[in-house]
Amino acid sequence: MAAISTALTADASGSERFQLSYAWGRRLTISDFDPAHDVLDLGGFWAEGRQARVQASGTGSEVCLDFNQQQVLLPGVAAAALTPQVLAIWQG
C-alpha cells in the first residue's frame, strides 16, 4: 500500500497545535512549522509503549510513528528543536 501524502502550512501569525490522528501510512508535511511557537501533539498515540522516533532529514526533521507507518516531515526544522515542549507525546 502506498503512503498517502498530505500537506499543511502553519500560520506564521500565531501559535498552532497540530493534533494528529491515527492514519496508517500517512506522510504529512507541515511547512512553516516554527518550534518557537507551534506544537506537534502526538498525545493521542499509544501503541504498547512505543513512542515517536525523531530523526534529521535532508531538509529538516522527520517524526516517524513506526507502529502505524506514519511520518511527519518538518522542512527547515532541526531535529534538536523538537523538545518535549514542542513534540507532545502520550504520558502514561
N, C-alpha and C positions, 0 to 999 in steps of 0.2 A: 504494500500500500504506500503510495507516495505521500510525502508530507504536504500538509495544507499550509500555504503561505498567507500570512495576514500582516498588514502594516498599519501602525498607528503613529501619530505625531503628537508629542507632548506640547501643551500650550505654554509658550515661553513667558506669558504674562503672569503666571502664578504657579502654585504648587499643585501637583496631581498625584493621586494614589491609584496605581494600576492594580486592581484586584483581579487576579487571574482565576479562571475556572478550568476545570478538567477538560482537556481537548486532546485526545490521543493523536499523536503525530503532528500537532500544530507547530509551525515555525513562525513565530511572531517577531517582527522587527518594530521596535519603538524608537523612532527618530526624535532627536532633540531632547532625549531624556537627560535631566540635569540632577545629578546626585546631591547637589546642594539644596534642592527643593522637592524633588519628586521621590516617590516610594514605589517599589515593586513589591506588592503584597502577595506572598505565597502562603499565607496563613491557613488557607482552606485545604492545603495538601498535607496529607499524612499517609504514607504507604509503608506500613510495617517499620517505622522508624527511619526510613530513608529520606534524606533531605536533598535540596538542590545542590548542584555542583557548579561552581563558577570557574570559568577559565578565560584567559585572554584570547582574543581572536585577532586577525589581521587588521580589522577596522575598529576594534574597541573591545567589548567583552561579550561573553555568551553565558547564559544561565541555562543549564541542562537539567531537565527533570527526567532522568533516565528511566524511572519507573513507569512513565507513560509516553516515552519517546517524544517529549515536548521540548522545544528550545525557544529561548527568548534572546534575541540579538539586540544589543545596545550599542549602536555605532558611536564612536567617539568617546565612550565611557571606559575608563581604565578599570580592570577587574578589582584593583585595590580600593577603588572608590565605593565598592558595594559593601559597605559596612553594615552591621546589624540594624542601624537606624534607616538605612536605605533599602536593604533587602530583608523584608519582614517574613520570617518563616514560622511554621507551626511550633508552638511551645506547649509541650505536654506536661 
